[in-house]
């Protein structure tokens, strides 16, 4: 990894930013470099990814750092009052306006204003904002007197603004004025080894704040964390870790405990992998192999218990099966029988290639040969599925009618 600049290290330390992933460091470096130059900046990224840190970095490392910094959540202000909030109003300009009021653009004169969720602004307000960006002028609600402001605007959104422009929901001219410099904040899933670092930090903070016994994370739990797609990003990770720190205080968090804490998606299962279109073919292969490897370890553990003449019982056996199914609902493992398994049931530990082949064949059978649905359940692309079918010599004639539906 390239050497991190002193300013990036200062920014991380000042705002308690945890992580060293290249995408995160690049975003911070970009914010630090643009800070001294008075350009408009657009911060993009998924909800919960930490976009709010970047306008603070820009303000703190810029020439306006001794002036006001005001953050405005555009999505939290009702459409009927947002012009008044941003630009102010005169007494009597509308019902309830019992006195004149300064808006944020007047209050922050000389400083920085952060417009979060800028895509939520009404079209009329977008026109007013464009005028401020172009001329520095604005009108209070109910006033005909033009006022001037010297302000730097940093905006943020989790919406694709170009698509919003195409749909007529966002002004094209405003988009280009706001996006003079764009900073892309990476999603948590793309930050790799930053995830366990953040988890340890959140766990330590919780333990210190509420005086609870600290928790630790097993290697399998840390691996599962990096595989999970984290749709809520850093905000979701913090919530999950705080749950674990409360209810598992003093314990080691295993993969099973971590998985059981994850929320269910709309299909009723928790997903430990990214969506297929978000990953490369090599990543897909690595994910599938890790899932098969984890399944193999669980089967070997069950075999060891039986060989050791322990009585696993149907409860523990069923629990182990459920853990496997929850870890990867489409894994080629079935415990439909009500009979207790024998040593012969787990005697032959499958190779990784056999397990991968069985998982793909099983997914094709469950979906009557529909390769599109099978690929979705396996969390791999259709191209990867076709390559695997050819590699393993699986029967392509099954379900050909289902494939025709996809054309």
C-alpha positions in Angstrom: 0.0 0.0 0.0 1.2 3.5 -0.9 2.4 5.7 2.0 -0.5 7.7 3.6 0.1 11.4 3.6 0.4 13.3 6.9 -2.8 15.3 6.2 -4.8 12.1 5.7 -3.5 10.7 9.0 -4.4 14.0 10.7 -7.9 13.9 9.2 -8.4 10.2 10.3 -7.2 11.1 13.8 -9.3 14.3 14.2 -12.5 12.7 13.1 -11.9 9.2 14.5 -12.1 7.5 11.1 -11.2 3.8 11.3 -9.8 1.9 8.4 -7.0 1.6 5.8 -8.8 0.3 2.7 -7.4 1.9 -0.5 -10.9 3.2 -1.5 -11.4 5.0 1.9 -7.9 6.5 1.9 -8.4 7.7 -1.7 -11.6 9.4 -0.7 -10.0 11.2 2.3 -7.0 12.2 0.2 -9.4 13.7 -2.3 -11.2 15.7 0.4 -7.9 17.0 1.9 -6.7 18.1 -1.6 -9.8 20.0 -2.6 -10.2 21.6 0.9 -8.0 24.7 0.2 -9.6 25.3 -3.2 -13.1 27.0 -3.1 -14.9 24.5 -5.4 -18.3 22.9 -4.9 -18.0 19.3 -3.9 -20.5 16.4 -4.3 -20.1 13.5 -1.9 -21.7 10.2 -3.1 -22.2 6.9 -1.4 -24.7 4.5 0.1 -26.7 5.4 3.1 -24.8 4.8 6.3 -21.3 4.7 4.6 -20.0 7.8 6.5 -20.5 10.6 3.9 -21.0 13.2 6.8 -17.3 13.1 7.7 -16.1 14.4 4.3 -17.7 17.9 4.4 -16.2 18.3 7.9 -12.7 17.4 6.6 -13.1 19.9 3.7 -14.2 22.6 6.1 -11.4 21.8 8.7 -8.6 21.8 6.1 -9.8 24.8 4.1 -9.5 28.6 4.5 -13.0 28.8 6.0 -12.2 26.7 9.0 -12.6 29.6 11.5 -16.0 30.5 10.1 -19.4 28.7 10.6 -20.1 25.2 9.5 -23.8 24.3 9.1 -25.1 20.9 8.2 -28.7 20.7 6.7 -30.6 17.5 6.1 -32.7 18.4 3.1 -34.8 15.3 3.4 -35.9 16.1 7.0 -37.4 19.6 6.2 -41.0 19.8 4.9 -41.3 21.1 1.4 -43.4 24.0 2.5 -40.8 25.4 4.9 -37.5 24.5 3.3 -37.1 27.8 1.4 -37.6 29.7 4.6 -35.1 27.4 6.4 -32.4 27.9 3.8 -32.9 31.5 2.7 -34.9 33.1 5.6 -38.2 35.0 5.5 -39.6 38.5 6.2 -42.3 39.2 8.8 -45.8 38.4 7.6 -44.5 36.6 4.4 -46.7 33.6 5.3 -49.0 32.4 8.1 -47.0 32.0 11.3 -44.2 34.4 10.2 -44.5 36.7 13.2 -41.0 38.1 12.8 -38.2 38.2 10.2 -35.8 35.2 10.3 -32.3 34.6 8.9 -31.8 31.5 6.8 -28.8 29.1 6.8 -27.2 30.8 3.8 -27.2 34.1 5.7 -26.1 32.6 9.0 -23.2 30.7 7.5 -21.9 33.7 5.4 -18.1 33.2 5.0 -18.3 29.6 6.1 -19.4 26.2 4.8 -22.9 24.7 4.4 -23.4 21.0 4.0 -26.5 19.9 2.1 -27.2 16.3 3.0 -29.7 14.3 0.8 -29.6 17.1 -1.7 -31.6 15.1 -4.2 -34.7 15.6 -1.9 -34.8 19.3 -2.6 -38.0 20.5 -4.5 -37.5 21.8 -8.0 -38.3 25.4 -7.0 -35.7 25.3 -4.2 -33.2 23.8 -6.7 -33.6 26.9 -8.9 -32.9 29.2 -5.8 -29.8 27.1 -5.0 -28.5 27.3 -8.5 -28.6 31.1 -8.3 -26.6 31.1 -5.1 -24.0 28.9 -6.7 -23.7 31.0 -9.8 -23.9 34.6 -8.4 -23.9 34.3 -4.6 -27.3 36.0 -4.5 -30.6 35.0 -2.9 -34.0 36.4 -1.9 -35.6 35.9 1.5 -39.2 34.5 1.3 -41.5 37.5 1.0 -38.7 40.0 0.2 -37.7 41.7 -3.1 -34.3 42.8 -1.8 -31.4 40.8 -3.2 -28.9 39.7 -0.6 -25.3 38.4 -1.1 -23.6 35.5 0.6 -20.0 34.2 0.4 -20.4 30.5 1.1 -18.9 27.2 0.2 -21.4 24.4 -0.6 -20.7 20.7 -0.1 -23.6 18.4 -1.0 -24.1 14.7 -0.4 -26.5 12.1 -1.8 -27.1 8.3 -1.9 -29.1 8.8 -5.1 -27.7 8.5 -8.7 -28.2 12.2 -9.6 -27.8 11.5 -13.3 -30.7 9.1 -13.3 -32.7 11.7 -11.3 -31.8 14.2 -14.0 -33.1 11.8 -16.7 -36.4 11.4 -14.8 -36.8 15.1 -14.4 -36.4 15.1 -10.7 -33.2 17.0 -10.5 -32.0 20.0 -12.5 -29.1 19.1 -14.9 -27.5 22.6 -14.6 -27.6 22.3 -10.8 -26.0 18.8 -11.0 -23.0 20.1 -12.9 -22.6 23.1 -10.6 -22.6 20.9 -7.5 -20.4 18.2 -8.9 -17.3 20.3 -9.8 -15.4 17.7 -7.6 -17.0 14.3 -6.8 -15.9 12.2 -3.8 -17.1 8.6 -3.8 -17.3 7.1 -0.4 -16.9 3.3 -0.5 -19.6 1.0 0.9 -18.6 -1.1 3.9 -18.5 -4.4 2.1 -15.9 -3.0 -0.3 -13.6 -2.1 2.6 -12.5 -5.6 3.4 -10.3 -5.8 6.5 -11.6 -2.5 7.8 -14.8 -4.4 9.0 -13.2 -6.3 11.9 -11.3 -3.2 12.9 -14.5 -1.2 13.1 -16.2 -4.1 14.9 -13.5 -4.2 17.6 -13.7 -0.4 18.0 -17.5 -0.3 18.4 -17.3 -3.2 20.9 -14.6 -1.5 22.9 -16.6 1.8 22.9 -19.7 0.1 24.1 -17.9 -1.8 26.9 -16.2 1.4 28.1 -19.4 3.4 28.0 -21.7 0.9 29.8 -19.1 -0.9 31.9 -19.8 -4.3 30.4 -17.4 -7.2 30.0 -15.7 -6.9 26.6 -16.5 -9.3 23.7 -14.0 -10.8 21.3 -14.5 -12.2 17.8 -13.4 -15.6 16.5 -11.6 -16.0 13.2 -14.7 -17.5 11.6 -16.8 -14.6 12.8 -14.4 -12.1 11.4 -14.4 -14.0 8.1 -18.2 -14.0 8.0 -18.2 -10.3 8.7 -16.1 -9.6 5.6 -18.4 -11.8 3.5 -21.7 -10.2 4.6 -22.9 -7.5 2.2 -23.8 -4.9 4.9 -26.7 -3.1 3.2 -26.8 -0.6 6.1 -23.1 -0.1 5.9 -21.2 1.3 9.0 -24.4 2.3 10.7 -25.7 -1.3 10.5 -22.3 -2.8 11.7 -22.4 -0.5 14.8 -25.9 -1.6 15.6 -25.1 -5.3 15.3 -21.9 -5.0 17.4 -23.8 -3.1 20.1 -26.4 -5.9 20.2 -23.7 -8.5 20.6 -21.8 -6.4 23.2 -25.0 -6.2 25.3 -26.4 -9.8 25.1 -23.0 -11.7 24.7 -21.0 -9.6 27.2 -17.8 -11.4 28.2 -18.1 -14.0 25.5 -16.3 -14.8 22.3 -18.5 -14.2 19.2 -18.5 -17.2 16.9 -19.7 -17.3 13.3 -22.9 -18.9 14.4 -23.7 -16.2 17.0 -22.9 -13.5 14.5 -25.1 -15.1 11.8 -28.0 -15.5 14.2 -27.8 -11.7 15.0 -28.1 -10.6 11.4 -31.5 -9.4 10.3 -33.5 -11.5 7.8 -34.0 -10.2 4.3 -37.2 -10.2 2.4 -36.8 -13.9 1.5 -36.5 -14.8 5.2 -32.8 -15.6 5.1 -29.6 -13.8 6.1 -27.1 -13.3 3.2 -23.4 -13.6 3.9 -22.4 -12.7 0.4 -22.6 -9.6 -1.9 -25.1 -9.4 -4.7 -23.8 -11.1 -7.8 -23.6 -8.0 -9.9 -21.4 -6.3 -7.3 -18.5 -8.8 -7.5 -16.1 -10.1 -10.1 -16.1 -13.8 -11.3 -13.0 -14.4 -9.2 -14.7 -13.0 -6.1 -17.7 -15.2 -6.8 -15.6 -18.3 -7.0 -13.8 -17.4 -3.8 -17.1 -16.8 -2.0 -18.5 -20.1 -3.1 -15.3 -22.0 -2.1 -15.4 -20.4 1.4 -19.0 -21.4 1.8 -18.2 -25.0 0.8 -15.1 -25.0 3.1 -17.2 -23.8 6.0 -19.8 -26.6 5.3 -17.1 -29.2 5.1 -15.7 -28.1 8.5 -19.1 -28.5 10.1 -19.6 -32.0 8.7 -16.1 -33.0 9.8 -16.9 -31.7 13.3 -20.2 -33.7 13.4 -18.3 -36.8 12.2 -15.7 -36.3 15.0 -18.5 -36.2 17.6 -20.0 -39.4 16.3 -16.6 -41.2 16.1 -15.9 -40.1 19.7 -19.1 -42.0 20.7 -20.8 -38.8 21.8 -24.5 -38.8 21.4 -25.3 -35.8 19.3 -29.0 -36.3 19.6 -31.6 -35.0 17.1 -31.6 -31.6 18.8 -27.9 -30.9 18.3 -27.9 -32.5 14.9 -30.9 -30.5 13.7 -29.3 -27.3 15.2 -26.1 -27.9 13.3 -28.1 -28.5 10.1 -30.0 -25.3 10.6 -26.8 -23.4 11.1 -25.5 -24.7 7.8 -28.7 -23.9 6.0 -28.8 -20.4 7.5 -25.2 -19.8 6.6 -25.9 -20.7 3.0 -29.6 -21.6 2.3 -28.7 -23.2 -1.0 -25.9 -25.5 0.2 -26.2 -29.1 -0.9 -27.1 -30.4 2.6 -30.4 -32.0 3.6 -31.7 -33.1 6.9 -35.3 -33.9 6.0 -35.3 -37.4 7.6 -36.5 -37.7 11.2 -34.0 -40.5 11.8 -30.7 -39.9 13.6 -27.7 -39.8 11.3 -25.3 -42.7 11.4 -21.5 -42.7 10.9 -22.1 -43.7 7.3 -24.1 -40.5 6.7 -21.0 -38.4 7.3 -18.2 -41.0 6.7 -17.1 -39.6 3.3 -16.1 -36.0 3.6 -16.6 -34.5 0.1 -13.9 -32.7 -1.8 -14.4 -29.0 -2.5 -15.0 -29.8 -6.2 -17.6 -32.4 -5.4 -19.4 -30.1 -2.9 -19.4 -27.3 -5.4 -20.8 -29.6 -8.1 -23.5 -30.9 -5.8 -24.5 -27.4 -4.7 -24.9 -26.3 -8.4 -26.8 -29.5 -9.3 -29.0 -29.2 -6.3 -29.9 -25.6 -7.2 -30.7 -26.6 -10.7 -33.0 -29.4 -9.5 -34.8 -27.1 -7.0 -35.5 -24.6 -9.8 -36.5 -27.2 -12.4 -33.4 -26.4 -14.4 -34.0 -22.6 -14.5 -30.4 -21.3 -14.6 -31.3 -17.7 -13.9 -33.0 -18.6 -10.6 -30.3 -21.1 -9.8 -27.6 -18.5 -10.3 -29.5 -16.1 -8.1 -29.8 -18.6 -5.3 -26.1 -19.5 -5.6 -25.2 -15.8 -5.6 -23.2 -16.1 -8.8 -23.6 -14.7 -12.3 -25.3 -16.7 -15.0 -22.1 -16.7 -17.0 -20.3 -18.3 -14.1 -23.0 -20.9 -13.7 -22.8 -21.8 -17.4 -19.0 -22.1 -17.1 -19.4 -24.4 -14.0 -22.0 -26.6 -15.7 -19.7 -27.1 -18.6 -16.7 -27.6 -16.3 -18.5 -30.3 -14.2 -20.2 -31.9 -17.2 -23.7 -31.4 -15.8 -26.8 -32.2 -17.9 -27.7 -29.1 -19.9 -31.0 -30.6 -21.3 -32.8 -30.3 -17.9 -34.9 -27.2 -17.7 -34.2 -25.9 -21.2 -37.8 -24.8 -21.4 -37.3 -22.7 -18.3 -34.3 -20.9 -19.9 -36.5 -20.0 -22.9 -38.5 -17.9 -20.5 -35.5 -15.7 -19.8 -34.8 -14.8 -23.4 
